[in-house]
Amino acid sequence: MRHRIMGVKSGEDFPLYEKQIPIATAELKVIMGWIEEEEILHDYRLTEHQILDIEKACSLDLPKNLDLYLTSNN
């Protein structure tokens, strides 16, 4: 499964930032608090805490001025 972060300017519809993140689904499941397997298939707006955990897990810095969303696909 591939996981991607998309950044959208508040009030806009189109992403200004997109990045595939190098993280195992099992690790992301813990960060996101997913319980059911189906939860992986949805898009999520990330909380500040989730953003910090993803940054730490992937050793990267994500944009601070955008609303960030997580999407996953095969």
C-alpha positions as CSV (number, residue, x, y, z in Angstrom):
1,M,0.0,0.0,0.0
2,R,1.3,3.5,-0.9
3,H,0.5,6.5,1.3
4,R,0.6,10.1,0.1
5,I,0.3,13.4,1.9
6,M,-1.5,16.2,0.1
7,G,-1.4,19.9,1.2
8,V,-4.3,22.2,0.4
9,K,-4.5,25.9,1.1
10,S,-7.4,26.6,3.5
11,G,-10.6,27.2,1.5
12,E,-9.2,25.7,-1.7
13,D,-9.9,22.4,-3.5
14,F,-6.7,21.6,-5.3
15,P,-3.5,20.3,-3.7
16,L,-0.4,22.6,-3.8
17,Y,1.7,19.9,-2.2
18,E,1.9,16.1,-2.8
19,K,4.4,13.6,-1.4
20,Q,4.4,9.9,-1.2
21,I,5.6,9.0,2.3
22,P,7.9,6.0,3.1
23,I,6.0,4.4,6.0
24,A,4.7,0.9,6.6
25,T,1.0,0.6,6.8
26,A,1.3,-1.1,10.2
27,E,3.2,1.9,11.6
28,L,0.7,4.4,10.0
29,K,-2.2,2.4,11.5
30,V,-0.9,3.1,15.0
31,I,-0.4,6.8,14.2
32,M,-3.8,7.2,12.7
33,G,-5.6,5.1,15.4
34,W,-7.1,2.8,12.8
35,I,-8.8,-0.4,14.1
36,E,-10.6,-1.8,11.1
37,E,-8.8,-2.7,7.8
38,E,-11.4,-0.6,5.8
39,E,-10.2,2.6,7.5
40,I,-7.0,2.5,5.5
41,L,-9.0,3.1,2.3
42,H,-10.4,6.6,3.3
43,D,-8.8,10.0,3.0
44,Y,-8.1,11.9,6.3
45,R,-7.4,15.4,7.3
46,L,-4.4,15.1,9.6
47,T,-4.3,16.6,13.1
48,E,-1.3,18.4,14.3
49,H,-0.3,15.4,16.5
50,Q,-0.6,13.0,13.5
51,I,1.5,15.4,11.4
52,L,4.2,15.5,14.0
53,D,4.2,11.7,14.3
54,I,4.4,11.2,10.5
55,E,7.2,13.7,10.3
56,K,9.1,11.8,13.0
57,A,8.5,8.4,11.5
58,C,9.5,9.4,8.0
59,S,12.3,11.9,8.9
60,L,10.8,14.7,6.9
61,D,9.3,18.2,7.3
62,L,5.8,18.8,6.0
63,P,4.4,22.2,5.1
64,K,3.1,24.2,8.0
65,N,0.9,26.6,6.0
66,L,-1.4,24.0,4.4
67,D,-4.2,21.7,5.5
68,L,-2.7,18.3,5.2
69,Y,-4.6,15.1,4.1
70,L,-3.5,11.5,4.0
71,T,-4.6,9.3,1.1
72,S,-3.7,5.6,0.5
73,N,-3.9,3.4,-2.5
74,N,-2.4,0.2,-3.9
